[in-house]
Amino acid sequence: MAKKNTKRKLIGLVSSLSGHRTYYTTKNVQNTTEKISLKKYDPVARKHALYTETKKSLGRNEIKPRKG
């Protein structure tokens, strides 16, 4: 079984028109530190909109690092 690449994180893309997270993608956080924004189709608004990056889980199932 292949080793999972830990440098790539799963991110959600939020629409600027409707506020829905329709698209998810992976991003190499070591090379790309700034937030990405893409122009994609928004099925709720039924037109193209600017999608910006957010966390996928928004803190619900995130594992916190141990203190040590």
PDB file of N, CA, C and O in Angstrom:
ATOM      1  N   MET A   1       0.844  -1.175   0.000  1.00  0.00           N
ATOM      2  CA  MET A   1       0.000   0.000   0.000  1.00  0.00           C
ATOM      3  C   MET A   1       0.892   1.241   0.000  1.00  0.00           C
ATOM      4  O   MET A   1       1.905   1.284   0.698  1.00  0.00           O
ATOM      5  N   ALA A   2       0.524   2.216  -0.758  1.00  0.00           N
ATOM      6  CA  ALA A   2       1.319   3.432  -0.883  1.00  0.00           C
ATOM      7  C   ALA A   2       1.165   4.305   0.358  1.00  0.00           C
ATOM      8  O   ALA A   2       0.115   4.331   0.998  1.00  0.00           O
ATOM      9  N   LYS A   3       2.235   5.013   0.675  1.00  0.00           N
ATOM     10  CA  LYS A   3       2.222   5.914   1.831  1.00  0.00           C
ATOM     11  C   LYS A   3       1.478   7.195   1.458  1.00  0.00           C
ATOM     12  O   LYS A   3       1.693   7.751   0.381  1.00  0.00           O
ATOM     13  N   LYS A   4       0.615   7.656   2.341  1.00  0.00           N
ATOM     14  CA  LYS A   4      -0.155   8.871   2.078  1.00  0.00           C
ATOM     15  C   LYS A   4       0.746  10.086   2.222  1.00  0.00           C
ATOM     16  O   LYS A   4       1.491  10.202   3.196  1.00  0.00           O
ATOM     17  N   ASN A   5       0.679  10.985   1.262  1.00  0.00           N
ATOM     18  CA  ASN A   5       1.483  12.199   1.284  1.00  0.00           C
ATOM     19  C   ASN A   5       0.890  13.166   2.296  1.00  0.00           C
ATOM     20  O   ASN A   5      -0.255  13.592   2.146  1.00  0.00           O
ATOM     21  N   THR A   6       1.653  13.516   3.321  1.00  0.00           N
ATOM     22  CA  THR A   6       1.134  14.372   4.374  1.00  0.00           C
ATOM     23  C   THR A   6       1.311  15.848   4.074  1.00  0.00           C
ATOM     24  O   THR A   6       0.810  16.686   4.823  1.00  0.00           O
ATOM     25  N   LYS A   7       2.009  16.191   2.999  1.00  0.00           N
ATOM     26  CA  LYS A   7       2.197  17.595   2.643  1.00  0.00           C
ATOM     27  C   LYS A   7       0.953  18.187   2.003  1.00  0.00           C
ATOM     28  O   LYS A   7       0.779  19.406   2.003  1.00  0.00           O
ATOM     29  N   ARG A   8       0.089  17.347   1.460  1.00  0.00           N
ATOM     30  CA  ARG A   8      -1.130  17.826   0.810  1.00  0.00           C
ATOM     31  C   ARG A   8      -2.295  17.749   1.786  1.00  0.00           C
ATOM     32  O   ARG A   8      -2.550  16.701   2.379  1.00  0.00           O
ATOM     33  N   LYS A   9      -3.000  18.864   1.948  1.00  0.00           N
ATOM     34  CA  LYS A   9      -4.148  18.937   2.854  1.00  0.00           C
ATOM     35  C   LYS A   9      -5.420  19.106   2.041  1.00  0.00           C
ATOM     36  O   LYS A   9      -5.411  19.729   0.979  1.00  0.00           O
ATOM     37  N   LEU A  10      -6.511  18.548   2.542  1.00  0.00           N
ATOM     38  CA  LEU A  10      -7.807  18.661   1.902  1.00  0.00           C
ATOM     39  C   LEU A  10      -8.432  19.995   2.294  1.00  0.00           C
ATOM     40  O   LEU A  10      -8.540  20.306   3.480  1.00  0.00           O
ATOM     41  N   ILE A  11      -8.846  20.787   1.301  1.00  0.00           N
ATOM     42  CA  ILE A  11      -9.450  22.090   1.566  1.00  0.00           C
ATOM     43  C   ILE A  11     -10.806  22.154   0.876  1.00  0.00           C
ATOM     44  O   ILE A  11     -11.043  21.462  -0.114  1.00  0.00           O
ATOM     45  N   GLY A  12     -11.685  22.982   1.400  1.00  0.00           N
ATOM     46  CA  GLY A  12     -12.982  23.231   0.789  1.00  0.00           C
ATOM     47  C   GLY A  12     -12.979  24.579   0.111  1.00  0.00           C
ATOM     48  O   GLY A  12     -12.281  25.497   0.540  1.00  0.00           O
ATOM     49  N   LEU A  13     -13.756  24.700  -0.946  1.00  0.00           N
ATOM     50  CA  LEU A  13     -13.866  25.960  -1.676  1.00  0.00           C
ATOM     51  C   LEU A  13     -15.268  26.523  -1.453  1.00  0.00           C
ATOM     52  O   LEU A  13     -16.262  25.844  -1.711  1.00  0.00           O
ATOM     53  N   VAL A  14     -15.347  27.771  -0.973  1.00  0.00           N
ATOM     54  CA  VAL A  14     -16.618  28.410  -0.633  1.00  0.00           C
ATOM     55  C   VAL A  14     -16.947  29.457  -1.683  1.00  0.00           C
ATOM     56  O   VAL A  14     -16.089  30.249  -2.074  1.00  0.00           O
ATOM     57  N   SER A  15     -18.195  29.456  -2.136  1.00  0.00           N
ATOM     58  CA  SER A  15     -18.639  30.404  -3.143  1.00  0.00           C
ATOM     59  C   SER A  15     -18.831  31.787  -2.542  1.00  0.00           C
ATOM     60  O   SER A  15     -19.294  31.918  -1.409  1.00  0.00           O
ATOM     61  N   SER A  16     -18.476  32.819  -3.303  1.00  0.00           N
ATOM     62  CA  SER A  16     -18.678  34.184  -2.835  1.00  0.00           C
ATOM     63  C   SER A  16     -20.132  34.617  -3.004  1.00  0.00           C
ATOM     64  O   SER A  16     -20.576  35.543  -2.325  1.00  0.00           O
ATOM     65  N   LEU A  17     -20.888  33.964  -3.902  1.00  0.00           N
ATOM     66  CA  LEU A  17     -22.286  34.336  -4.116  1.00  0.00           C
ATOM     67  C   LEU A  17     -23.231  33.659  -3.134  1.00  0.00           C
ATOM     68  O   LEU A  17     -24.036  34.329  -2.488  1.00  0.00           O
ATOM     69  N   SER A  18     -23.140  32.335  -3.016  1.00  0.00           N
ATOM     70  CA  SER A  18     -24.111  31.612  -2.194  1.00  0.00           C
ATOM     71  C   SER A  18     -23.575  31.210  -0.830  1.00  0.00           C
ATOM     72  O   SER A  18     -24.366  30.979   0.085  1.00  0.00           O
ATOM     73  N   GLY A  19     -22.256  31.117  -0.659  1.00  0.00           N
ATOM     74  CA  GLY A  19     -21.680  30.711   0.615  1.00  0.00           C
ATOM     75  C   GLY A  19     -21.638  29.215   0.833  1.00  0.00           C
ATOM     76  O   GLY A  19     -21.323  28.767   1.936  1.00  0.00           O
ATOM     77  N   HIS A  20     -21.948  28.426  -0.185  1.00  0.00           N
ATOM     78  CA  HIS A  20     -21.921  26.968  -0.068  1.00  0.00           C
ATOM     79  C   HIS A  20     -20.538  26.437  -0.412  1.00  0.00           C
ATOM     80  O   HIS A  20     -19.833  26.982  -1.261  1.00  0.00           O
ATOM     81  N   ARG A  21     -20.164  25.347   0.278  1.00  0.00           N
ATOM     82  CA  ARG A  21     -18.927  24.631  -0.045  1.00  0.00           C
ATOM     83  C   ARG A  21     -19.276  23.521  -1.028  1.00  0.00           C
ATOM     84  O   ARG A  21     -19.694  22.438  -0.616  1.00  0.00           O
ATOM     85  N   THR A  22     -19.111  23.776  -2.303  1.00  0.00           N
ATOM     86  CA  THR A  22     -19.483  22.821  -3.339  1.00  0.00           C
ATOM     87  C   THR A  22     -18.301  21.971  -3.766  1.00  0.00           C
ATOM     88  O   THR A  22     -18.462  20.787  -4.062  1.00  0.00           O
ATOM     89  N   TYR A  23     -17.124  22.557  -3.800  1.00  0.00           N
ATOM     90  CA  TYR A  23     -15.944  21.874  -4.318  1.00  0.00           C
ATOM     91  C   TYR A  23     -14.924  21.629  -3.216  1.00  0.00           C
ATOM     92  O   TYR A  23     -14.789  22.420  -2.283  1.00  0.00           O
ATOM     93  N   TYR A  24     -14.198  20.498  -3.347  1.00  0.00           N
ATOM     94  CA  TYR A  24     -13.109  20.143  -2.442  1.00  0.00           C
ATOM     95  C   TYR A  24     -11.906  19.768  -3.288  1.00  0.00           C
ATOM     96  O   TYR A  24     -12.054  19.174  -4.356  1.00  0.00           O
ATOM     97  N   THR A  25     -10.712  20.112  -2.812  1.00  0.00           N
ATOM     98  CA  THR A  25      -9.489  19.785  -3.536  1.00  0.00           C
ATOM     99  C   THR A  25      -8.351  19.633  -2.532  1.00  0.00           C
ATOM    100  O   THR A  25      -8.511  19.953  -1.354  1.00  0.00           O
ATOM    101  N   THR A  26      -7.212  19.149  -2.993  1.00  0.00           N
ATOM    102  CA  THR A  26      -6.035  19.048  -2.143  1.00  0.00           C
ATOM    103  C   THR A  26      -5.052  20.126  -2.540  1.00  0.00           C
ATOM    104  O   THR A  26      -5.005  20.548  -3.696  1.00  0.00           O
ATOM    105  N   LYS A  27      -4.266  20.570  -1.569  1.00  0.00           N
ATOM    106  CA  LYS A  27      -3.311  21.645  -1.807  1.00  0.00           C
ATOM    107  C   LYS A  27      -2.023  21.322  -1.074  1.00  0.00           C
ATOM    108  O   LYS A  27      -2.058  20.874   0.072  1.00  0.00           O
ATOM    109  N   ASN A  28      -0.891  21.543  -1.717  1.00  0.00           N
ATOM    110  CA  ASN A  28       0.407  21.376  -1.078  1.00  0.00           C
ATOM    111  C   ASN A  28       0.656  22.617  -0.222  1.00  0.00           C
ATOM    112  O   ASN A  28       0.949  23.687  -0.755  1.00  0.00           O
ATOM    113  N   VAL A  29       0.541  22.480   1.101  1.00  0.00           N
ATOM    114  CA  VAL A  29       0.629  23.632   1.990  1.00  0.00           C
ATOM    115  C   VAL A  29       2.064  24.088   2.204  1.00  0.00           C
ATOM    116  O   VAL A  29       2.290  25.193   2.698  1.00  0.00           O
ATOM    117  N   GLN A  30       3.027  23.267   1.845  1.00  0.00           N
ATOM    118  CA  GLN A  30       4.420  23.657   2.010  1.00  0.00           C
ATOM    119  C   GLN A  30       4.856  24.623   0.899  1.00  0.00           C
ATOM    120  O   GLN A  30       5.621  25.552   1.156  1.00  0.00           O
ATOM    121  N   ASN A  31       4.380  24.412  -0.318  1.00  0.00           N
ATOM    122  CA  ASN A  31       4.744  25.271  -1.442  1.00  0.00           C
ATOM    123  C   ASN A  31       3.821  26.470  -1.590  1.00  0.00           C
ATOM    124  O   ASN A  31       4.274  27.563  -1.931  1.00  0.00           O
ATOM    125  N   THR A  32       2.534  26.278  -1.337  1.00  0.00           N
ATOM    126  CA  THR A  32       1.541  27.332  -1.539  1.00  0.00           C
ATOM    127  C   THR A  32       1.002  27.755  -0.184  1.00  0.00           C
ATOM    128  O   THR A  32       0.095  27.116   0.348  1.00  0.00           O
ATOM    129  N   THR A  33       1.546  28.816   0.376  1.00  0.00           N
ATOM    130  CA  THR A  33       1.113  29.243   1.708  1.00  0.00           C
ATOM    131  C   THR A  33      -0.069  30.202   1.661  1.00  0.00           C
ATOM    132  O   THR A  33      -0.830  30.276   2.625  1.00  0.00           O
ATOM    133  N   GLU A  34      -0.245  30.939   0.568  1.00  0.00           N
ATOM    134  CA  GLU A  34      -1.370  31.872   0.493  1.00  0.00           C
ATOM    135  C   GLU A  34      -2.646  31.121   0.104  1.00  0.00           C
ATOM    136  O   GLU A  34      -2.587  30.021  -0.446  1.00  0.00           O
ATOM    137  N   LYS A  35      -3.798  31.731   0.399  1.00  0.00           N
ATOM    138  CA  LYS A  35      -5.077  31.102   0.085  1.00  0.00           C
ATOM    139  C   LYS A  35      -5.330  31.176  -1.409  1.00  0.00           C
ATOM    140  O   LYS A  35      -5.029  32.175  -2.061  1.00  0.00           O
ATOM    141  N   ILE A  36      -5.895  30.086  -1.941  1.00  0.00           N
ATOM    142  CA  ILE A  36      -6.182  30.063  -3.365  1.00  0.00           C
ATOM    143  C   ILE A  36      -7.609  30.529  -3.601  1.00  0.00           C
ATOM    144  O   ILE A  36      -8.475  30.378  -2.739  1.00  0.00           O
ATOM    145  N   SER A  37      -7.844  31.093  -4.771  1.00  0.00           N
ATOM    146  CA  SER A  37      -9.190  31.465  -5.186  1.00  0.00           C
ATOM    147  C   SER A  37      -9.337  31.111  -6.662  1.00  0.00           C
ATOM    148  O   SER A  37      -8.491  31.456  -7.486  1.00  0.00           O
ATOM    149  N   LEU A  38     -10.413  30.423  -6.973  1.00  0.00           N
ATOM    150  CA  LEU A  38     -10.669  29.947  -8.326  1.00  0.00           C
ATOM    151  C   LEU A  38     -12.051  30.407  -8.778  1.00  0.00           C
ATOM    152  O   LEU A  38     -12.958  30.572  -7.963  1.00  0.00           O
ATOM    153  N   LYS A  39     -12.199  30.609 -10.061  1.00  0.00           N
ATOM    154  CA  LYS A  39     -13.499  30.945 -10.611  1.00  0.00           C
ATOM    155  C   LYS A  39     -14.118  29.657 -11.140  1.00  0.00           C
ATOM    156  O   LYS A  39     -13.612  29.061 -12.091  1.00  0.00           O
ATOM    157  N   LYS A  40     -15.228  29.228 -10.512  1.00  0.00           N
ATOM    158  CA  LYS A  40     -15.875  27.975 -10.861  1.00  0.00           C
ATOM    159  C   LYS A  40     -17.381  28.194 -10.935  1.00  0.00           C
ATOM    160  O   LYS A  40     -17.886  29.243 -10.537  1.00  0.00           O
ATOM    161  N   TYR A  41     -18.093  27.192 -11.450  1.00  0.00           N
ATOM    162  CA  TYR A  41     -19.537  27.280 -11.591  1.00  0.00           C
ATOM    163  C   TYR A  41     -20.213  27.014 -10.253  1.00  0.00           C
ATOM    164  O   TYR A  41     -19.893  26.035  -9.579  1.00  0.00           O
ATOM    165  N   ASP A  42     -21.152  27.886  -9.864  1.00  0.00           N
ATOM    166  CA  ASP A  42     -21.925  27.721  -8.635  1.00  0.00           C
ATOM    167  C   ASP A  42     -23.304  27.188  -9.013  1.00  0.00           C
ATOM    168  O   ASP A  42     -24.094  27.913  -9.617  1.00  0.00           O
ATOM    169  N   PRO A  43     -23.613  25.924  -8.668  1.00  0.00           N
ATOM    170  CA  PRO A  43     -24.912  25.366  -9.062  1.00  0.00           C
ATOM    171  C   PRO A  43     -26.084  25.971  -8.297  1.00  0.00           C
ATOM    172  O   PRO A  43     -27.210  25.921  -8.789  1.00  0.00           O
ATOM    173  N   VAL A  44     -25.867  26.537  -7.122  1.00  0.00           N
ATOM    174  CA  VAL A  44     -26.958  27.145  -6.360  1.00  0.00           C
ATOM    175  C   VAL A  44     -27.359  28.475  -7.002  1.00  0.00           C
ATOM    176  O   VAL A  44     -28.545  28.739  -7.194  1.00  0.00           O
ATOM    177  N   ALA A  45     -26.366  29.314  -7.334  1.00  0.00           N
ATOM    178  CA  ALA A  45     -26.636  30.602  -7.969  1.00  0.00           C
ATOM    179  C   ALA A  45     -26.817  30.471  -9.480  1.00  0.00           C
ATOM    180  O   ALA A  45     -27.306  31.396 -10.128  1.00  0.00           O
ATOM    181  N   ARG A  46     -26.421  29.319 -10.048  1.00  0.00           N
ATOM    182  CA  ARG A  46     -26.521  29.016 -11.467  1.00  0.00           C
ATOM    183  C   ARG A  46     -25.745  29.986 -12.339  1.00  0.00           C
ATOM    184  O   ARG A  46     -26.207  30.387 -13.407  1.00  0.00           O
ATOM    185  N   LYS A  47     -24.548  30.364 -11.867  1.00  0.00           N
ATOM    186  CA  LYS A  47     -23.624  31.189 -12.648  1.00  0.00           C
ATOM    187  C   LYS A  47     -22.221  30.987 -12.110  1.00  0.00           C
ATOM    188  O   LYS A  47     -22.045  30.365 -11.063  1.00  0.00           O
ATOM    189  N   HIS A  48     -21.229  31.499 -12.801  1.00  0.00           N
ATOM    190  CA  HIS A  48     -19.850  31.381 -12.359  1.00  0.00           C
ATOM    191  C   HIS A  48     -19.584  32.359 -11.227  1.00  0.00           C
ATOM    192  O   HIS A  48     -20.053  33.496 -11.255  1.00  0.00           O
ATOM    193  N   ALA A  49     -18.823  31.908 -10.226  1.00  0.00           N
ATOM    194  CA  ALA A  49     -18.528  32.731  -9.054  1.00  0.00           C
ATOM    195  C   ALA A  49     -17.092  32.489  -8.623  1.00  0.00           C
ATOM    196  O   ALA A  49     -16.456  31.525  -9.050  1.00  0.00           O
ATOM    197  N   LEU A  50     -16.593  33.364  -7.780  1.00  0.00           N
ATOM    198  CA  LEU A  50     -15.252  33.231  -7.232  1.00  0.00           C
ATOM    199  C   LEU A  50     -15.311  32.351  -5.992  1.00  0.00           C
ATOM    200  O   LEU A  50     -16.051  32.647  -5.054  1.00  0.00           O
ATOM    201  N   TYR A  51     -14.538  31.272  -5.983  1.00  0.00           N
ATOM    202  CA  TYR A  51     -14.469  30.351  -4.852  1.00  0.00           C
ATOM    203  C   TYR A  51     -13.161  30.585  -4.118  1.00  0.00           C
ATOM    204  O   TYR A  51     -12.102  30.639  -4.743  1.00  0.00           O
ATOM    205  N   THR A  52     -13.220  30.727  -2.781  1.00  0.00           N
ATOM    206  CA  THR A  52     -12.022  30.926  -1.979  1.00  0.00           C
ATOM    207  C   THR A  52     -11.842  29.748  -1.033  1.00  0.00           C
ATOM    208  O   THR A  52     -12.790  29.024  -0.729  1.00  0.00           O
ATOM    209  N   GLU A  53     -10.628  29.571  -0.580  1.00  0.00           N
ATOM    210  CA  GLU A  53     -10.243  28.414   0.226  1.00  0.00           C
ATOM    211  C   GLU A  53     -10.665  28.557   1.682  1.00  0.00           C
ATOM    212  O   GLU A  53     -10.558  29.637   2.263  1.00  0.00           O
ATOM    213  N   THR A  54     -11.145  27.465   2.269  1.00  0.00           N
ATOM    214  CA  THR A  54     -11.387  27.344   3.709  1.00  0.00           C
ATOM    215  C   THR A  54     -10.957  25.951   4.138  1.00  0.00           C
ATOM    216  O   THR A  54     -10.616  25.118   3.299  1.00  0.00           O
ATOM    217  N   LYS A  55     -10.971  25.698   5.435  1.00  0.00           N
ATOM    218  CA  LYS A  55     -10.691  24.353   5.926  1.00  0.00           C
ATOM    219  C   LYS A  55     -11.850  23.441   5.551  1.00  0.00           C
ATOM    220  O   LYS A  55     -12.991  23.889   5.443  1.00  0.00           O
ATOM    221  N   LYS A  56     -11.558  22.177   5.357  1.00  0.00           N
ATOM    222  CA  LYS A  56     -12.607  21.234   5.002  1.00  0.00           C
ATOM    223  C   LYS A  56     -13.534  20.980   6.180  1.00  0.00           C
ATOM    224  O   LYS A  56     -14.755  21.023   6.031  1.00  0.00           O
ATOM    225  N   SER A  57     -12.958  20.714   7.359  1.00  0.00           N
ATOM    226  CA  SER A  57     -13.772  20.311   8.496  1.00  0.00           C
ATOM    227  C   SER A  57     -14.245  21.482   9.337  1.00  0.00           C
ATOM    228  O   SER A  57     -15.177  21.330  10.127  1.00  0.00           O
ATOM    229  N   LEU A  58     -13.630  22.645   9.188  1.00  0.00           N
ATOM    230  CA  LEU A  58     -13.946  23.830   9.982  1.00  0.00           C
ATOM    231  C   LEU A  58     -13.837  23.571  11.477  1.00  0.00           C
ATOM    232  O   LEU A  58     -14.580  24.147  12.271  1.00  0.00           O
ATOM    233  N   GLY A  59     -12.894  22.690  11.863  1.00  0.00           N
ATOM    234  CA  GLY A  59     -12.580  22.482  13.262  1.00  0.00           C
ATOM    235  C   GLY A  59     -13.372  21.404  13.968  1.00  0.00           C
ATOM    236  O   GLY A  59     -13.163  21.190  15.162  1.00  0.00           O
ATOM    237  N   ARG A  60     -14.264  20.721  13.295  1.00  0.00           N
ATOM    238  CA  ARG A  60     -15.095  19.730  13.983  1.00  0.00           C
ATOM    239  C   ARG A  60     -14.332  18.442  14.289  1.00  0.00           C
ATOM    240  O   ARG A  60     -14.425  17.922  15.401  1.00  0.00           O
ATOM    241  N   ASN A  61     -13.592  17.932  13.337  1.00  0.00           N
ATOM    242  CA  ASN A  61     -12.906  16.654  13.513  1.00  0.00           C
ATOM    243  C   ASN A  61     -11.391  16.809  13.401  1.00  0.00           C
ATOM    244  O   ASN A  61     -10.695  15.871  13.012  1.00  0.00           O
ATOM    245  N   GLU A  62     -10.895  17.967  13.734  1.00  0.00           N
ATOM    246  CA  GLU A  62      -9.469  18.228  13.593  1.00  0.00           C
ATOM    247  C   GLU A  62      -8.696  17.690  14.795  1.00  0.00           C
ATOM    248  O   GLU A  62      -9.126  17.865  15.936  1.00  0.00           O
ATOM    249  N   ILE A  63      -7.577  17.047  14.553  1.00  0.00           N
ATOM    250  CA  ILE A  63      -6.747  16.514  15.622  1.00  0.00           C
ATOM    251  C   ILE A  63      -5.779  17.595  16.064  1.00  0.00           C
ATOM    252  O   ILE A  63      -5.022  18.130  15.255  1.00  0.00           O
ATOM    253  N   LYS A  64      -5.805  17.913  17.348  1.00  0.00           N
ATOM    254  CA  LYS A  64      -4.932  18.949  17.870  1.00  0.00           C
ATOM    255  C   LYS A  64      -3.565  18.349  18.186  1.00  0.00           C
ATOM    256  O   LYS A  64      -3.494  17.218  18.666  1.00  0.00           O
ATOM    257  N   PRO A  65      -2.480  19.076  17.930  1.00  0.00           N
ATOM    258  CA  PRO A  65      -1.140  18.537  18.232  1.00  0.00           C
ATOM    259  C   PRO A  65      -0.921  18.438  19.737  1.00  0.00           C
ATOM    260  O   PRO A  65      -1.439  19.239  20.516  1.00  0.00           O
ATOM    261  N   ARG A  66      -0.138  17.433  20.122  1.00  0.00           N
ATOM    262  CA  ARG A  66       0.150  17.225  21.530  1.00  0.00           C
ATOM    263  C   ARG A  66       1.121  18.258  22.058  1.00  0.00           C
ATOM    264  O   ARG A  66       1.997  18.728  21.332  1.00  0.00           O
ATOM    265  N   LYS A  67       0.968  18.609  23.313  1.00  0.00           N
ATOM    266  CA  LYS A  67       1.909  19.526  23.952  1.00  0.00           C
ATOM    267  C   LYS A  67       3.112  18.711  24.432  1.00  0.00           C
ATOM    268  O   LYS A  67       2.959  17.596  24.932  1.00  0.00           O
ATOM    269  N   GLY A  68       4.283  19.270  24.277  1.00  0.00           N
ATOM    270  CA  GLY A  68       5.409  18.483  24.723  1.00  0.00           C
ATOM    271  C   GLY A  68       6.725  19.118  24.568  1.00  0.00           C
ATOM    272  O   GLY A  68       7.743  18.523  24.921  1.00  0.00           O
TER     273      GLY A  68
END
